[in-house]
Structures are given as C-alpha cells and as structure tokens.
C-alpha cells in the first residue's frame, strides 16, 4: 500500500490517487490523517472485519463483565436521544 502526505493532496493528485485505487485495486494511505482510500471491492471485507471485532468484544465483555450494563432506554436518556430522533434518521442503518 502506497502512502502520501495529506498536505500533498491537490484536486489533481486526488483524482490520480482515486484512479489508481479504482484501476489497480490497491489501497492508498493518507499519512497523518488516519484515512485509507480503498477500492469498492474491499467494502464487504472491511465491514466483515469490523463485525468480527464487535463480536469478539461482545464475547470478551460477556466472559468478564467489567461493570454495570445499561438498557436501551437508559443510554438514550444519558445521550439525550428520543425515539423521534431515531425515527428521523431511520433507514438501512443499524443502531448498535
């Protein structure tokens, strides 16, 4: 994976980077930004990876609870979120 500095990105170099990613199916790292530009084909692999990480964390927490758990209602109250707020952004998104 090639890396480039964020301050070197111009519209022209960004277009070139995106073209490389699409054509060569290789990721490009933007150094110092925490971002990686990856081909569309990697999307499912990345999603599966994050799902696996969430599952492993859930198993770890179940095996060795570290504190109090919270209900859905308690979390919504702590964050100041109402059901109407959730309904306003409802779609294909999952709330975990």
HELIX and SHEET records of a PDB file:
HELIX    1   1 UNK A    6  UNK A    8  5                                   3    
HELIX    2   2 UNK A   11  UNK A   24  1                                  14    
HELIX    3   3 UNK A   40  UNK A   42  5                                   3    
HELIX    4   4 UNK A   43  UNK A   63  1                                  21    
HELIX    5   5 UNK A   72  UNK A   79  1                                   8    
HELIX    6   6 UNK A   83  UNK A   88  1                                   6    
SHEET    1   A 3 UNK A   2  UNK A   5  0                                        
SHEET    2   A 3 UNK A  28  UNK A  31  1                                        
SHEET    3   A 3 UNK A  35  UNK A  37 -1                                        
END                                                                             
